[in-house]
Every structure is written in structure tokens, then in C-alpha cells.
Amino acid sequence: MSAFESRLTSYAPTVLSSVRVVVALIFFSHGLSKMVGFPSPNVPALFTLSWFSGAFEFVCGALLAVGLFSRSAAFIASGEMAVAYFLAHAPRGFFPQLNGGDAAILYCFIFFYFVFAGPGPWSVDAFLKGRGGSRREGAVGRTGANRA
């Protein structure tokens, strides 16, 4: 691996967090629009399929933006986008460029990636894992020291 590739690789966790935040905020804005009519004034009727999709987008987008329960939120958001594609876009035609499903496909797969990649270092999950991991390692270390 070249020095350039090595340097780029060292930034991968930070870029992962940045991409997660940007994608989540855009996804959140779709949910916000469906829930409260901002920035788009089109609010679906309560308890319709579109309203529920907005609720999922709002909650999952917010959780992913801050990086809390990230893998679970990404899994739910990925599934929601797969369902959205097959219910709303695929019936309009095979090609995503023609049926308007480009964004649904991209969201589905980026969220699916986050399920496996995790939220990255800039997240509440990483913060909580760091706090909990330090305590557990300290406890194991002390217990091991007492046994020796």
C-alpha cells in the first residue's frame, strides 16, 4: 500500500461518520416534511402509509444523525426504503431513472452499509461504547490483578 493510500485509509472512519450524518439529515428532512409540512407543505393524512413512512424517516434519520442505536436504525431505514421502492416506484416501470426510485435504492443500500460498518467515531454509540468499554476493561484489569 502506498503512503497516499495509507493516509486515505486513516481517514475512513471520519469520512464514514461524515457520510452518515449528511445522509441521515437529508433522510430526516424527508420525514420532517411528511410529519410537519416543512420544508414541503405536503403533509399526508394521519395514519396513511405515507404518514408512517414519514414517521420512520423522521425517527431513523434523527437517530442516525446523532449516531444512537445506529445499526438498528439503519436496518429499519434500509428496509423501509426497500419497501418504498417496491410499493411506490417499481410498479411505474423497470428502470429507476424512469420510475423515480433512484433515491430509494441509494438510501436502501447506504443504510444497509451502515448496518455492517457502524456509525463511525463521531457518534453517541461510539461515545457510549468508549465509556462502557473503559469501565469493563478497568474492572477486568483490577480483577486480574487481584487474582495474580
C-alpha positions in Angstrom: 0.0 0.0 0.0 1.4 3.4 -1.0 1.8 6.2 1.5 -1.1 8.0 -0.2 -3.5 5.0 0.1 -2.4 4.6 3.7 -3.2 8.2 4.5 -6.6 8.0 2.8 -7.4 4.8 4.7 -6.6 6.5 8.0 -9.4 9.0 7.3 -12.0 6.3 6.5 -13.7 6.3 10.0 -14.0 10.0 10.0 -15.5 10.0 6.5 -17.9 7.2 7.5 -19.2 9.4 10.3 -19.5 12.4 7.9 -21.4 10.5 5.3 -23.7 9.0 8.0 -24.5 12.5 9.3 -25.2 14.1 5.9 -27.3 11.1 4.6 -29.2 11.0 7.9 -30.0 14.7 7.9 -31.3 14.5 4.3 -33.4 11.5 5.3 -34.6 13.3 8.4 -35.7 16.2 6.3 -37.9 13.9 4.2 -39.6 12.7 7.4 -39.9 16.2 8.8 -41.6 17.3 5.6 -44.1 14.5 5.9 -44.7 15.0 9.6 -45.0 18.7 9.9 -45.0 20.2 6.4 -41.6 21.8 6.4 -39.9 22.5 4.1 -42.6 20.9 1.8 -46.2 21.9 2.5 -47.5 18.5 1.5 -48.4 16.6 4.7 -50.1 13.2 4.2 -53.2 12.3 6.1 -52.6 10.8 9.5 -52.0 7.0 9.7 -51.7 6.5 6.0 -48.8 4.6 4.5 -47.1 7.8 3.5 -47.5 9.2 7.0 -45.9 6.1 8.6 -43.0 6.3 6.1 -42.5 9.9 7.3 -42.5 8.8 10.9 -39.9 6.1 10.1 -37.8 8.7 8.2 -38.1 11.2 11.0 -37.1 8.9 13.8 -34.5 6.9 12.0 -33.0 10.0 10.4 -32.7 11.7 13.8 -31.2 8.6 15.4 -28.7 8.1 12.6 -27.8 11.8 12.6 -26.6 11.7 16.2 -25.4 8.1 15.9 -27.7 6.5 18.5 -28.8 2.9 18.0 -27.2 3.4 14.6 -27.2 -0.2 13.4 -30.8 -0.8 14.3 -32.0 2.5 12.9 -30.1 1.8 9.7 -31.6 -1.6 9.4 -35.1 -0.3 9.8 -34.4 2.6 7.4 -32.9 0.3 4.8 -36.0 -2.0 4.9 -38.3 1.0 4.7 -36.6 2.2 1.6 -36.7 -1.3 0.0 -40.5 -1.5 0.7 -40.9 2.1 -0.6 -39.2 1.2 -3.8 -41.2 -1.9 -4.5 -44.6 -0.4 -3.5 -44.2 3.1 -4.9 -41.6 3.0 -7.7 -41.3 -0.4 -9.3 -44.9 -0.5 -10.4 -44.2 2.6 -12.5 -41.6 0.8 -14.6 -38.4 -1.3 -14.5 -35.8 1.5 -14.8 -35.1 3.6 -11.7 -34.4 6.7 -13.8 -37.9 6.4 -15.2 -39.8 5.3 -12.1 -38.3 7.9 -9.8 -36.8 5.2 -7.5 -33.1 6.3 -7.6 -33.1 7.8 -4.2 -34.9 4.9 -2.6 -32.4 2.5 -4.0 -29.4 4.6 -2.9 -30.9 5.1 0.6 -31.6 1.4 0.9 -28.1 0.4 0.2 -26.3 3.1 2.1 -28.3 2.3 5.2 -27.6 -1.4 4.6 -23.9 -0.5 4.5 -24.2 1.4 7.9 -25.8 -1.8 9.4 -22.4 -3.5 8.9 -20.0 -0.6 9.0 -21.4 1.0 12.2 -21.8 4.7 12.8 -18.1 5.7 12.9 -16.2 7.5 15.6 -18.4 10.7 15.7 -21.5 9.1 17.2 -23.3 8.7 20.5 -22.9 4.9 20.1 -19.1 5.3 19.9 -19.1 7.6 22.9 -21.1 5.2 25.0 -19.1 2.2 23.8 -15.9 4.1 24.8 -17.2 4.9 28.3 -18.6 1.4 28.9 -15.5 -0.3 27.4 -13.1 1.6 29.6 -15.0 0.7 32.7 -15.2 -3.0 31.8 -11.5 -3.2 30.9 -10.7 -1.5 34.1 -12.8 -3.9 36.1 -11.3 -6.9 34.3 -7.8 -5.5 34.9 -8.4 -5.0 38.6 -9.9 -8.4 39.0 -7.0 -10.0 37.1 -4.6 -8.0 39.3 -6.3 -9.2 42.4 -6.0 -12.9 41.3 -2.3 -12.7 40.5 
